[in-house]
Amino acid sequence: MDTLNSETATDSAVCSTFAKAAPDFSRQMLDLDEDEDLEVFSKDTTLTDGSSFNASMPTSPSSMINQYKFEEEPDTKDIFITVDCPESHVTAIETFITYKISTKTTRSEFDSCEYEVRRRYQDFLWLKGKLEEKYPTLIIHPLPEKFIVKGMMERFNEDFIETRRKALHRFLNKIADHPLLSCDEDFKFFLTAQAEELTSHKKQGPSILSRVGETVRAVAASVRGVKNRPEEFTAIGDYVETFSQKMIVLDKITQRISKEQKEYLEEMKEYGPVYMLWSGSEVELGDSLKDMANCIDKCCRETEEQVNALSENVVPVLHEYVLCAETLKAVLRRRDNIQAEYEAKNDALANKKSDRDSLKDSDLSFVFGGFLGKNPEEAKQQKQQKLDGEIEELKEDIEKLEDKVECANSAFKVDWERWLKSMQGDLKATFLNMADTNINYYEKCLAIWESFLISQKNELSVENGRDE
């Protein structure tokens, strides 16, 4: 009962925050048709604002990008967070990296307007766990994986540390942009407390037995399953599953392309010097061979920029949304567990009422009580009083759980709409940036080879004039 009361208090706070923000989802719930809603994978080039790419549009990369403007929310940001300056720490037990977290804010609940602390990856994990515990149906932005897939990147090298730093920076700023999560006390403590204070604060959490109890209840709820899941959440689950599959495929292919482009770049770097060496032994072809080497060298530089842009701006975003899909699945499971617990209490209440009704029609069990020296009628009354008490207790629990389910559903639906908008904006910006980068790359390479052709044609014309 105490656990249920504390959970109900937290849920009430969440529910009150989202109550006014929740739209009429019976009218506004997205039609989760794959071809219409998964815009980033659609063959239709029409954008959400009604504009479309067509042959009459300007071909300049910058002008094409400027054709599309994302809707921007009013600039009300009042907390700014930066994650930088990674440092390696070596102890007798372990080696780990800490990152400097710099915070600037104008919020009145902060004692100062600027803070600077250092945090390690485990601290970020603690923060995420606390937020998920308090707000089970809010979508917490994913952290980068703790373990790197074998062959992708060595632990603690510069690329790995920088990739993780960017992901941690994005994680904190996603929380800072959230209307509810950004006001959480644990988030504030994470940003402001020194390392020793945070360590002490982390030890004040629920006991191991309490956490084990929560885990057992969650497992039991997942085993029972949900009998009557609302259709809208089933539709969202189907969308998330399709989205996950598509993102996994895109992520794998993009990483493979990135790897192949890096291999191609290394081959290109060996290609130019061959022409330059060859030019030393060819009198007639010497100038042409040197020009070829110069063109290849220039293309190498442009290719390196394109490879870096893909690995830094596209690969991390796609992989991040692979993790986001898993986060969404976890949130939906937690929502289902809350409903399953509510349904289980209702089933228990129905069983208790059935037992009480059957008690009026049968005295057999109390006959046996007589053999034990008990008055059958008195034993019957005690049994009925016990059932009455259990029924009243179940009714109270069901009332609280009903509120909890309603708050959980409301909070998730509002956060789902918010996440969809953010996801679509992120992916569209990524794809437009990738298109701009590719156009610039191919235009520059085209210009390099066109200049080579013009110079060779001019030399050929001069040679022909001399022959004549």
C-alpha positions as CSV (number, residue, x, y, z in Angstrom):
1,M,0.0,0.0,0.0
2,D,2.8,2.5,0.9
3,T,4.5,1.8,-2.5
4,L,1.2,2.3,-4.3
5,N,0.6,5.6,-2.4
6,S,4.0,6.9,-3.3
7,E,3.6,5.9,-6.9
8,T,0.2,7.5,-7.0
9,A,1.6,10.8,-5.7
10,T,4.3,10.9,-8.4
11,D,1.7,9.9,-11.1
12,S,-0.6,12.7,-9.9
13,A,2.2,15.2,-10.4
14,V,2.9,14.0,-13.9
15,C,-0.8,13.9,-14.7
16,S,-1.5,17.4,-13.5
17,T,1.4,18.7,-15.7
18,F,0.0,17.1,-18.8
19,A,-3.7,17.4,-18.2
20,K,-4.1,20.7,-19.9
21,A,-1.6,19.9,-22.6
22,A,-3.2,16.7,-23.8
23,P,-5.1,17.2,-27.1
24,D,-8.2,15.3,-28.2
25,F,-6.4,12.2,-29.4
26,S,-9.6,10.7,-30.8
27,R,-9.3,13.4,-33.5
28,Q,-5.6,14.1,-33.6
29,M,-4.1,10.6,-33.2
30,L,-1.9,10.0,-36.2
31,D,-3.0,7.6,-38.8
32,L,-0.1,5.2,-38.5
33,D,-0.2,4.0,-42.0
34,E,3.4,3.2,-43.0
35,D,3.3,5.0,-46.4
36,E,1.9,8.2,-44.9
37,D,3.4,8.6,-41.4
38,L,6.9,7.2,-41.8
39,E,7.7,10.2,-43.9
40,V,11.4,9.8,-43.9
41,F,11.1,6.5,-45.7
42,S,8.3,7.5,-48.1
43,K,8.9,7.7,-51.9
44,D,6.6,10.7,-51.9
45,T,8.7,13.9,-52.1
46,T,6.0,16.1,-50.7
47,L,6.9,17.6,-47.4
48,T,4.6,18.1,-44.4
49,D,4.1,21.8,-45.1
50,G,2.8,21.1,-48.6
51,S,6.0,22.1,-50.4
52,S,7.7,19.6,-52.7
53,F,10.9,19.2,-54.6
54,N,10.5,19.5,-58.3
55,A,12.5,20.1,-61.4
56,S,11.8,23.9,-61.5
57,M,13.4,24.5,-58.1
58,P,16.9,26.1,-57.9
59,T,19.7,23.7,-58.2
60,S,22.1,25.5,-55.9
61,P,22.6,23.4,-52.7
62,S,22.2,26.3,-50.4
63,S,19.0,27.6,-52.1
64,M,17.5,24.1,-52.1
65,I,18.1,23.7,-48.4
66,N,16.6,27.1,-47.7
67,Q,13.4,26.1,-49.5
68,Y,12.4,24.1,-46.5
69,K,12.1,25.7,-43.0
70,F,11.3,23.8,-39.9
71,E,8.6,25.2,-37.5
72,E,10.4,26.6,-34.6
73,E,9.0,26.8,-31.1
74,P,9.2,30.2,-29.3
75,D,12.7,30.8,-27.9
76,T,12.0,30.2,-24.2
77,K,15.0,28.2,-23.4
78,D,16.3,29.1,-20.0
79,I,18.9,26.4,-19.3
80,F,22.0,25.7,-21.4
81,I,24.2,22.7,-21.0
82,T,27.5,21.8,-22.5
83,V,29.4,18.5,-22.2
84,D,33.1,18.7,-23.1
85,C,36.7,18.4,-21.9
86,P,36.9,14.6,-21.4
87,E,39.6,13.4,-19.0
88,S,40.9,9.9,-18.4
89,H,41.3,8.6,-14.9
90,V,43.3,5.5,-14.0
91,T,43.0,3.9,-10.6
92,A,44.1,0.6,-9.1
93,I,40.7,-0.9,-9.8
94,E,39.5,0.7,-13.1
95,T,40.1,3.2,-15.9
96,F,37.3,5.6,-16.8
97,I,36.5,8.9,-18.5
98,T,34.9,11.9,-16.9
99,Y,33.3,14.8,-18.8
100,K,32.9,18.4,-17.7
101,I,29.2,19.5,-17.5
102,S,28.8,23.3,-17.8
103,T,25.4,24.7,-17.0
104,K,24.1,28.2,-17.4
105,T,20.5,29.1,-16.3
106,T,18.2,31.9,-15.4
107,R,15.8,29.6,-13.4
108,S,14.9,30.8,-9.9
109,E,15.1,27.4,-8.4
110,F,18.9,27.3,-9.0
111,D,21.1,29.0,-6.4
112,S,23.5,30.2,-9.0
113,C,23.4,31.0,-12.7
114,E,26.5,28.9,-13.6
115,Y,27.7,25.5,-12.6
116,E,30.6,23.3,-13.6
117,V,30.9,19.6,-12.5
118,R,32.5,16.5,-13.8
119,R,30.5,13.3,-14.4
120,R,31.4,9.8,-15.6
121,Y,29.2,7.5,-17.7
122,Q,27.8,5.6,-14.6
123,D,26.4,8.9,-13.4
124,F,24.5,9.4,-16.6
125,L,23.1,5.9,-16.2
126,W,22.0,6.7,-12.7
127,L,20.2,9.8,-13.9
128,K,18.4,8.0,-16.7
129,G,17.3,5.2,-14.3
130,K,15.9,7.7,-11.8
131,L,13.9,9.5,-14.4
132,E,12.5,6.3,-15.8
133,E,11.6,5.2,-12.3
134,K,9.7,8.4,-11.6
135,Y,8.2,8.9,-15.0
136,P,7.7,5.4,-16.5
137,T,5.6,6.5,-19.5
138,L,7.7,9.5,-20.5
139,I,10.1,9.1,-23.3
140,I,13.7,9.5,-21.9
141,H,16.2,10.1,-24.6
142,P,18.6,7.1,-24.9
143,L,22.2,7.1,-23.8
144,P,25.0,5.7,-26.0
145,E,25.6,2.0,-25.4
146,K,27.8,1.1,-22.5
147,F,29.6,-1.5,-24.6
148,I,30.8,-1.0,-28.2
149,V,30.1,-3.6,-30.8
150,K,33.3,-5.6,-31.5
151,G,35.2,-4.3,-34.5
152,M,33.4,-0.9,-34.6
153,M,35.6,1.1,-32.3
154,E,38.2,0.5,-29.6
155,R,37.3,1.7,-26.1
156,F,38.8,4.9,-24.9
157,N,40.3,6.0,-28.3
158,E,39.7,9.5,-29.3
159,D,37.0,8.7,-31.8
160,F,35.1,6.7,-29.2
161,I,35.4,9.4,-26.6
162,E,34.3,12.2,-28.9
163,T,31.3,10.1,-30.2
164,R,30.2,9.4,-26.6
165,R,30.7,13.0,-25.6
166,K,28.4,14.2,-28.4
167,A,25.8,11.6,-27.4
168,L,25.9,12.6,-23.7
169,H,25.7,16.3,-24.7
170,R,22.5,15.5,-26.7
171,F,21.1,13.4,-23.9
172,L,21.3,16.2,-21.3
173,N,20.0,18.8,-23.7
174,K,17.0,16.7,-24.6
175,I,16.1,16.5,-20.9
176,A,16.7,20.2,-20.5
177,D,14.3,20.9,-23.4
178,H,11.6,18.7,-21.8
179,P,8.9,20.6,-20.0
180,L,8.7,18.2,-17.1
181,L,12.0,16.3,-16.9
182,S,14.0,19.6,-16.9
183,C,12.3,20.5,-13.6
184,D,13.2,17.2,-11.9
185,E,15.1,17.5,-8.6
186,D,17.5,14.6,-9.5
187,F,18.3,16.3,-12.8
188,K,19.1,19.5,-10.9
189,F,21.2,17.7,-8.5
190,F,23.1,16.0,-11.3
191,L,23.9,19.4,-12.8
192,T,24.9,21.2,-9.7
193,A,26.3,18.8,-7.0
194,Q,30.0,18.0,-6.7
195,A,31.1,14.4,-7.2
196,E,31.1,13.5,-3.4
197,E,27.7,14.9,-2.9
198,L,26.3,13.0,-5.9
199,T,27.8,9.8,-4.7
200,S,26.1,10.3,-1.3
201,H,22.8,11.2,-2.9
202,K,22.8,8.1,-5.1
203,K,23.0,5.9,-2.0
204,Q,19.8,7.4,-0.7
205,G,17.7,5.6,-3.3
206,P,15.3,2.7,-2.6
207,S,16.7,-0.4,-0.9
208,I,17.7,-3.4,-2.8
209,L,14.6,-5.3,-1.5
210,S,12.4,-2.5,-2.7
211,R,13.9,-2.6,-6.2
212,V,13.7,-6.3,-6.3
213,G,10.0,-6.1,-5.4
214,E,9.4,-3.6,-8.2
215,T,11.2,-5.9,-10.6
216,V,9.1,-8.9,-9.5
217,R,5.9,-6.9,-9.9
218,A,6.9,-5.8,-13.4
219,V,7.8,-9.3,-14.5
220,A,4.5,-10.6,-13.1
221,A,2.6,-7.9,-15.0
222,S,4.4,-8.7,-18.2
223,V,3.7,-12.4,-17.8
224,R,0.0,-11.7,-17.3
225,G,-0.1,-9.4,-20.2
226,V,-2.8,-6.9,-21.0
227,K,-6.4,-8.0,-21.8
228,N,-7.8,-4.9,-23.3
229,R,-5.1,-2.6,-24.6
230,P,-6.6,0.5,-26.2
231,E,-6.4,0.4,-30.0
232,E,-4.3,3.6,-30.1
233,F,-1.5,2.1,-28.1
234,T,-1.6,-1.1,-30.3
235,A,-1.3,1.2,-33.3
236,I,1.6,3.0,-31.8
237,G,3.3,-0.3,-31.0
238,D,2.9,-1.4,-34.6
239,Y,4.4,1.9,-35.8
240,V,7.3,1.6,-33.4
241,E,8.0,-1.9,-34.6
242,T,8.0,-0.9,-38.3
243,F,10.1,2.2,-37.5
244,S,12.6,0.1,-35.6
245,Q,13.0,-2.4,-38.4
246,K,13.6,0.4,-41.0
247,M,16.1,2.3,-38.8
248,I,18.1,-0.9,-38.1
249,V,18.4,-1.5,-41.8
250,L,19.3,2.1,-42.6
251,D,21.8,2.1,-39.7
252,K,23.6,-1.1,-40.9
253,I,23.7,0.1,-44.6
254,T,24.9,3.6,-43.7
255,Q,27.7,2.2,-41.5
256,R,28.7,-0.2,-44.2
257,I,28.8,2.7,-46.8
258,S,30.8,4.8,-44.3
259,K,33.3,2.0,-43.9
260,E,33.6,1.5,-47.7
261,Q,34.0,5.2,-48.3
262,K,36.9,5.3,-45.8
263,E,38.5,2.3,-47.6
264,Y,38.0,4.1,-50.9
265,L,39.6,7.2,-49.5
266,E,42.7,5.3,-48.5
267,E,43.0,3.8,-52.0
268,M,42.7,7.3,-53.5
269,K,45.5,8.5,-51.3
270,E,47.8,5.9,-52.8
271,Y,46.5,6.5,-56.3
272,G,47.7,10.0,-56.9
273,P,51.4,9.4,-56.0
274,V,51.5,6.7,-58.7
275,Y,50.8,9.2,-61.4
276,M,53.3,11.6,-60.0
277,L,56.1,9.0,-59.9
278,W,55.1,7.9,-63.4
279,S,55.5,11.5,-64.7
280,G,59.2,11.4,-64.0
281,S,59.8,8.7,-66.6
282,E,57.5,10.1,-69.3
283,V,58.7,13.2,-71.2
284,E,55.6,13.7,-73.4
285,L,53.0,12.7,-70.8
286,G,54.7,14.3,-67.9
287,D,52.5,17.4,-67.6
288,S,49.3,15.4,-68.1
289,L,50.3,12.8,-65.5
290,K,51.1,15.6,-63.0
291,D,47.8,17.2,-63.7
292,M,46.1,13.9,-63.1
293,A,47.9,13.5,-59.8
294,N,46.9,17.0,-58.7
295,C,43.2,16.4,-59.6
296,I,43.2,13.1,-57.6
297,D,44.8,14.9,-54.7
298,K,42.1,17.6,-54.7
299,C,39.4,15.0,-55.0
300,C,40.9,13.2,-52.0
301,R,40.5,16.3,-49.9
302,E,36.9,16.7,-50.9
303,T,36.2,13.0,-50.4
304,E,37.7,13.2,-46.9
305,E,35.3,16.0,-46.0
306,Q,32.4,14.0,-47.4
307,V,33.4,10.9,-45.4
308,N,33.8,12.9,-42.2
309,A,30.4,14.5,-42.8
310,L,28.7,11.1,-43.2
311,S,30.4,9.5,-40.1
312,E,29.9,12.6,-37.9
313,N,26.5,13.9,-39.0
314,V,24.5,11.0,-40.4
315,V,25.7,7.7,-38.8
316,P,25.3,8.9,-35.2
317,V,21.8,10.2,-35.8
318,L,20.5,7.0,-37.5
319,H,22.0,4.9,-34.8
320,E,20.5,7.1,-32.1
321,Y,17.1,6.5,-33.5
322,V,17.7,2.8,-33.4
323,L,18.2,3.2,-29.7
324,C,15.1,5.5,-29.5
325,A,13.0,2.7,-31.0
326,E,14.1,0.4,-28.2
327,T,13.3,3.1,-25.6
328,L,9.8,3.5,-27.0
329,K,9.3,-0.3,-26.8
330,A,10.4,-0.2,-23.1
331,V,8.0,2.7,-22.4
332,L,5.1,0.9,-24.0
333,R,5.9,-2.2,-21.9
334,R,5.9,-0.1,-18.8
335,R,2.5,1.4,-19.8
336,D,1.2,-2.2,-20.3
337,N,2.5,-3.3,-16.9
338,I,0.6,-0.5,-15.2
339,Q,-2.6,-1.5,-17.0
340,A,-1.9,-5.2,-16.3
341,E,-1.6,-4.4,-12.6
342,Y,-4.9,-2.6,-12.7
343,E,-6.6,-5.5,-14.5
344,A,-5.1,-8.0,-12.0
345,K,-6.6,-6.0,-9.1
346,N,-10.0,-6.0,-10.8
347,D,-9.8,-9.8,-11.3
348,A,-8.8,-10.2,-7.6
349,L,-11.8,-8.0,-6.6
350,A,-14.2,-10.1,-8.7
351,N,-12.8,-13.3,-7.1
352,K,-13.3,-11.9,-3.6
353,K,-16.8,-10.8,-4.3
354,S,-17.6,-14.3,-5.7
355,D,-16.1,-15.8,-2.5
356,R,-18.3,-13.6,-0.4
357,D,-21.5,-14.4,-2.4
358,S,-20.8,-18.1,-2.2
359,L,-20.2,-17.8,1.6
360,K,-23.9,-17.0,2.0
361,D,-25.0,-20.2,0.3
362,S,-22.6,-22.7,1.8
363,D,-21.9,-23.6,5.4
364,L,-19.8,-26.7,4.7
365,S,-16.4,-25.1,5.4
366,F,-17.7,-24.0,8.8
367,V,-18.9,-27.5,9.8
368,F,-15.3,-28.5,9.8
369,G,-14.6,-25.5,12.0
370,G,-17.0,-27.0,14.5
371,F,-14.8,-30.1,14.8
372,L,-12.0,-27.7,15.8
373,G,-14.0,-26.2,18.7
374,K,-15.1,-23.1,16.8
375,N,-18.7,-21.9,16.5
376,P,-19.7,-22.3,12.8
377,E,-21.7,-19.1,12.7
378,E,-18.9,-17.1,14.4
379,A,-16.3,-18.6,11.9
380,K,-18.6,-17.6,9.0
381,Q,-18.9,-14.1,10.3
382,Q,-15.1,-13.8,10.7
383,K,-14.6,-15.1,7.2
384,Q,-17.1,-12.6,5.9
385,Q,-15.5,-9.7,7.8
386,K,-12.2,-10.6,6.4
387,L,-13.5,-10.7,2.9
388,D,-15.3,-7.4,3.4
389,G,-12.0,-5.8,4.5
390,E,-10.0,-7.3,1.6
391,I,-12.7,-6.1,-0.8
392,E,-12.6,-2.5,0.5
393,E,-8.8,-2.5,0.4
394,L,-8.9,-3.8,-3.2
395,K,-11.4,-1.0,-4.1
396,E,-9.0,1.6,-2.8
397,D,-6.1,0.1,-4.7
398,I,-8.2,-0.1,-7.9
399,E,-9.2,3.6,-7.6
400,K,-5.6,4.6,-7.2
401,L,-4.5,2.3,-10.1
402,E,-7.2,3.7,-12.3
403,D,-5.9,7.2,-11.8
404,K,-2.4,5.9,-12.4
405,V,-3.4,4.3,-15.7
406,E,-5.1,7.4,-16.8
407,C,-2.1,9.6,-15.9
408,A,0.3,7.2,-17.6
409,N,-1.8,7.1,-20.8
410,S,-2.1,10.9,-20.8
411,A,1.6,11.5,-20.2
412,F,2.7,9.0,-22.8
413,K,0.3,10.4,-25.5
414,V,1.5,13.9,-25.1
415,D,5.1,12.9,-25.0
416,W,4.6,10.6,-28.1
417,E,3.3,13.6,-30.1
418,R,6.3,15.6,-28.9
419,W,8.7,12.8,-29.8
420,L,7.2,12.4,-33.2
421,K,7.7,16.0,-34.1
422,S,11.3,16.0,-32.8
423,M,12.1,12.8,-34.7
424,Q,10.7,14.0,-38.0
425,G,12.6,17.3,-37.6
426,D,15.9,15.6,-36.7
427,L,15.7,13.1,-39.6
428,K,14.6,15.6,-42.2
429,A,17.4,18.0,-41.2
430,T,19.9,15.1,-41.4
431,F,18.7,14.0,-44.8
432,L,18.7,17.6,-46.2
433,N,22.2,18.1,-44.8
434,M,23.3,14.9,-46.4
435,A,21.9,16.0,-49.7
436,D,23.6,19.4,-49.5
437,T,26.9,17.7,-48.6
438,N,26.7,15.3,-51.5
439,I,25.8,18.0,-54.0
440,N,28.7,20.2,-52.9
441,Y,31.0,17.2,-53.0
442,Y,30.0,16.1,-56.6
443,E,30.0,19.8,-57.8
444,K,33.5,20.3,-56.5
445,C,34.8,17.1,-58.0
446,L,33.1,17.8,-61.3
447,A,34.7,21.3,-61.4
448,I,38.1,19.7,-60.7
449,W,37.8,17.2,-63.6
450,E,36.3,19.9,-65.9
451,S,39.3,22.1,-65.3
452,F,41.6,19.1,-66.2
453,L,39.7,18.5,-69.4
454,I,39.9,22.2,-70.4
455,S,43.6,22.3,-69.8
456,Q,44.3,19.1,-71.7
457,K,42.2,20.3,-74.7
458,N,44.0,23.6,-74.7
459,E,47.4,21.8,-74.7
460,L,46.2,19.5,-77.5
461,S,45.1,22.5,-79.6
462,V,48.5,24.2,-79.1
463,E,50.2,21.0,-80.2
464,N,48.0,20.6,-83.3
465,G,48.8,24.2,-84.2
466,R,52.5,23.6,-84.0
467,D,52.2,20.5,-86.2
468,E,50.3,22.5,-88.9
